[in-house]
Amino acid sequence: MENRAWWITPLQWTLWVVVMSIVMGWLGRSRFRARPASQANRLAHPPGTLIVGLLCFALFAGLAVVSNVIPNETTTWWTTSVFVGFALLSTPMVSGFFLEGYEISEEGIAGRSFTGVRKYLRWSDLRTVRYASLMKWFRLETQSGTVARISVMLMGLPEFARLLLQGAPHGAIDAGTLVVLRATAAGNPPSPWT
């Protein structure tokens, strides 16, 4: 084993935390970009989502290629698979930017998920509304079992929260989610980082 100074590992992790905090802060702030009035009732990903998704894909796909092109003793099928796996994990961000989008109105929400599945949910048909803090999305479920997951990364969340609070049946929104939705409607959506 190589003789490394004790402070290198804590420095690497500190640097990782600082970089991730900067990136996630930038992504979180990009949700608040000014948008034309014609887009006020549209939930969509900010351009930062596409940028981060493409950068992550390029980084890990590049590492997979470079690790196999440049001869070294650490390259195995396993390391290549890990790099390719991380590259593939970034594709939902890219597909989400192009596919995921919702139109919100006084009646409900219509659109498609990052996988391209189209959905329409009427506010009055909602059975449960929950905020999943670990996954960073609002989970809406209708009486018939149709589920939509609305990411906190989408632009337009304050208007979404306002219309949801107005139109959802009494008792469909749990107490914890109600607090988050009220804060979101006031212009303070949940952080994508914490």
N, C-alpha and C positions, 0 to 999 in steps of 0.2 A: 504494500500500500504506500502511496505517495505521502511524503511528509509535508502536511499543509499547516499553515498557521491556524490557530483556534478561531480567529476572528473572521475567517473567510466565509464560513457557513452562515453565521448571523448577518453578515453584510449582504450576502446574496438574498436571503429572505427579506431583509429590510428593503433592499432595492426593489424586489418583486412587489412588496406591499405598496411602496411609494408609487411605482409605475402603474399598478392596477388601480390605485386610488385616483390617480390623475386621469386615466382613461375612463373609468366609470363615472367620475365627476363630469368629465367632458360629455360623455354620452347622456348622462342625466340632465345636464343643462341644455343639450341640443333638443330636448323635447319641448322646450319653451320658445323655440324660434317663432318669430312673427310669421303668420300665414295669411294668405288672401282671405277675404270674407267668404268667398265661394267655397273655401275648404273648412269653414268653421265647424261643420257637422260631419267631418270625416276623421276617422282614426287611422293614422298611418305611421310607419316607422320613420324616424329622422334619417337623413343621409349618413350620419355617423354609424348607424347599424350596418349599412352596406360596406362602408370603409373598413370597419373592424373585422367584419366577416371575410372580406376579400384579403385583408392583410394576414389574418390567421391562416386562411387556406394557403396563401402563397408561402408563408413561412414554413408551415409543416410539410406541405407537398415538396417545397424546395429542399428541406432537410432530408426527406425520404430519398429524393433523387441524388443529392450531393453525397449522402452517406453510402450510396451504392456505386457512385461513379468514381469517387476518390478512394483509392484502396486504403483500408485500415482494418485493424484486427477486431474492432468493436462492433462492426456491422454484422448483424445476423438477421434472419427472417423476422425475429421477434422485434428488434429495434425498428426495422422498416415498417412492420405492422403497426407499431405504436405511433409512428409519425403519420402514417396514412390514416389511422384512426382519428387522430387529433385534427387532421385536415378535413376529414368527413364530418367531424363534430361542428365545424364552422359553417357547413352548408345550410343548416336551418336559419342562420342569421341572414344569409344571402337570399334564400328562397322567401323568408319572411318579408324582406324589404320589397320584393317584387310581387308576391302573392297576397300577403296579409293586408287587409284593409276593411274597414267597416264604415257604413253610413249610419248615423244615428238620427233619430227623429223623435217627435213626441210620442209616437206609437211604439217604437222599438228599435232594434238594431239589426242590420242586414249586412252581409259581407262574406268574406272567406278567410279561413285560417291559413297559417303558413304552409300547410300541406295542400291548399287549394280547395278544400271542402267548403261549399257554400252553405250558409246558414241564415235563417231569419228567426228572430225571437221577439215576440211582443212583450213589452214590459208587464202588461196585465196577466200574462200567462206564466210569469216566473214563480217557481216554487221555492227555490233557495238562491241566495246570493252570498257568496263567501269570498273573503280575501285570503289567499294562500301566501303568507309572508315568505315562506321558504322558496316557493316557485316564482314569486313576484308577478302574480296575475290575479284577476278577479274571475271567479268561476260562477257563471250564471247557468241555472238549470230550470227548464220549463216543466210544467205539469206532465207533459208527454215524454220527458226524459232527454230532450235535446240539450246538449251542453255546449257552451261557448266559453273560451278562456281568453280574457282580454289582458294582454301584457301591460305592465306599468311602463314599458319603453315606448308606447305609442304616443304620438302627438295628439292633442285634443281630449285628453283625459278629464280636464275640469268640466267641459260641456257634457261628456259622457256621464260623469258622476251626477251632475245636476239633473239631467233627464232621467237617469235611473232612480234617483231619490224621489223625483216627482211621480214617476209612472209605476214603480214596483208596488205590488200589494203589501198592505200592512202585515208585518210579521215574516215576510220573505227574506229580509236582510237581517243577519244576526247582529248582535250588539257591537262586537268588535269591528265588524265590517262597516257598520253604520258610522263609527267614529272615523275610519279611514276614508270613507266616501265623502263625508262632510268636509274633511280637511282637503281632499282632492277637489271638490267642488269650489272650495275657497281659493284654489290655485296652488295648493301644496300637496301634490301627489306623492306617493311613497317613493323612497329612494331605490334605485335599481341595485345599489351596493349593499346596504345594511338591512 
